[in-house]
Amino acid sequence: MTGRIQIDLFTTLDGVAQAPGGPDEDTDSGFTFGGWQAPLVDATSGSQIGAGIESMDALLLGRRTYDIFAGYWPHQLDGPSSEIARKFDAIPKYVASRGRPQLSWRDSHLLGSDLAAELAALRERHREIHVIGSIDFARTLVAESLFDQLNLWVYPITLGAGKRLFPADGPPTSLRLITAEPASEKGVVLLRYGSSQEIPGTGVMS
């Protein structure tokens, strides 16, 4: 059975997906709201995120997110989040980068320049490949329909500015809704979308 590439992304109501995890995660363009996700963590969304981590058998990351993960998770193997740390440590990590970075985390692999071919090979090798965060890389995957499922956690806040999965100058994109989970205790909604090759249509309301 061919594997599936899933994008796990956390976003605000106005579409900002930049630096949900911490103040220093991504300060590009003077972004000052890093860590906006933390006050809205609850049992339901945490369980959903955990289930996704448990089911994956490979990680696919952009360079910035890989560096953040590699600098943090290998040092958490005996910490409070050891279950997640051990999972990430055990599975293969694939990195998309235009450069030639040194990948120090064990079982890490740099993808080649032909992204479509590399992803096709990953689908043959793995059952469930997850992209976590990696907003710039996720934009590319969505714009080029190189993913199978987008897991979008929508948080009930707006930030006004910040990187978005669908930027103002991005290409028109159609998605296919798979499921919409009930809101969590703090109002977080998980929307699962499938890829669609269709261009958004137009019409007349009558």
N, C-alpha and C positions, 0 to 999 in steps of 0.2 A: 504494500500500500504506500502510495506517495505521501511524504510528510507535508506538514503545513507550517507556513510562516505566519506567526501571530504578532501583532504590534500591541504592546501594553502601554497605554499612555494616560496620564493624568492631566486634566484640563479644567479651567475655570469656565463659568457660563459664557464669558466673552472670548473663549477660545485660547487663552494663554496657557501654554504648556511648558514654559521656561522655568527651570530650577524649582520644582516642587519640593525637593528633598532637603535643601539647606541653603543658608545664606551665601556660601561660597561656591555653590554648584555651577552657576553660570551667571556672571555679572555683565555680560555683553550689553552694550548700549546703556550702561548705567542702571541696570535692573536692580531694584532694591527690595523686592518682595520674595527673595529666595527663601524657601522653607514654608511657603504658604499652605502646603498640604497638612503640615503637622497638627494644627489645631482642629482639623476636621477628621482625623483618624478615628474610626469607631470599629465595633466588633464585626459588623456585617461586611463593610468594605475590606477590612483586614482579612477576613476569612476568604473573600473572593480573590484577593491578591495572593494569599497563601496557597489557595487551590491551584492557581495558575503556575506558581513556582513549583509546586509538587509534581505537576503533570509534565513539565518541560523536560526534554532530554538534550537540549543545546541552547546556548545563549548567542545572540547575534547583536552586536553593539557598534555604535559609532565610536570614533576615537576618544572623544571627550568623556563619554559615559564609561568606556572601558577603563580609562585612567582613574576615574573616580572609584569605580568598583575595585580595581586592582590595588588601589591604595588603602582600601577599607576592609573588604570582606575577608581576605586571607588572615587578617588579624582578629577576626571575630569568631574563630572556630570553637572557642571555649567560652564565649560571651553569652549575653542574654538572647542574642539572635543566632545562636549556633546552628539551629536547624536550617535556616536560610543559607548561612555561610557555608556549611558543609555541602549543601546541594549545589551552590554555585561553584564551589571548589572542585566538586567531583565531575561535573559535566564539561564537555568541550565548549570553549569560548571562541567565537569567530568575530573578527574585527574588520570593519570597513574603514579604510583610511586612504587619502591621496598620497600620504608620505610612506616612509619605511620605519615605523616605530619599533622600538624594542619591546617585545611582549614578554614580561617577566612572570606573569601569573601562569601557573602550570596548565598544560593542555590548552594553550591559546594559539590561534592561527590567524594569519593575515590573509584576507581575501584578495584575489587578483583583480585586475582592472575590468574584466568582463563580468559585471555584476549579475546580469541575467543568467549567464552560464554557471557562475559560482552558486547562485541560489538554487538553480535546478539540481546541481550536484548535492547540495545540502538536503534538499527534499528527498533524494534517493538514499541518503545516509542516515537521516534522523526522522523520528515520528512527529515531534512537536518542537519547533524552533521558535523561541520568543525573543522579540526585540523589546527591551525595556528602556523607556525614556528615549535618548538619542534623537532629539527632535529634528535636527537637520537631516539625519539619515532617514528617519521616518517619513519626512516630506518627500524624499526621493522615491521611496518605496511606494507611497500612495500615488504620487504623480505619474509613476510609470507602471502602476498596477502590478507591482512585484510582490504582493502580499496576498494572503488568503483570508485573514481575519483581523479586524481592528477592534481591540477591546478598549473602550473609551470610558474612563471614570470621570464623570462630570461633577464638579464641586460647586456648591451654591454661593460663589463669590465672583466678583468682577475685579479686575486689576487695571484695566484701561490700556496698559502697554505691556509688551513682552512678545517673545517668539510664539507663533501660532503654527499649528499643523497645516492650516489652510491660510496662507498669507494673502494679503490683498492682491498681489501680483501673481498668484498661483494659477495653475490651469483649472478650467471647469472640471468638476469631478462628480460622478454619481456613485453612491454606495447603496448596498442592499442590507436593510435591517434584518438581523437574525433573531435577536432577542433584546428586550428591554426589561431589566430587573427592577423590582420595586425599590423605592428609595430606602437608603439606610437610615440609621438613627439620627445622623447629622445631615441628612438630605443629599447624600451622594448617590448618583444614579449610574449604574453600569449599563452601557449600550454596546452591543456586539454587532459589528457590521461585516459584511462580506464584500469582496472586491467586485466591481462591475466595470465592464468595458464600454458602457453606454455613455454618451455625451448628454448632459442635462438638456431637456427639451424645453420648448416654450409653447404657449397657447393663449387662448382668450377665455377669461372667466365670463360665463353667461348664466 
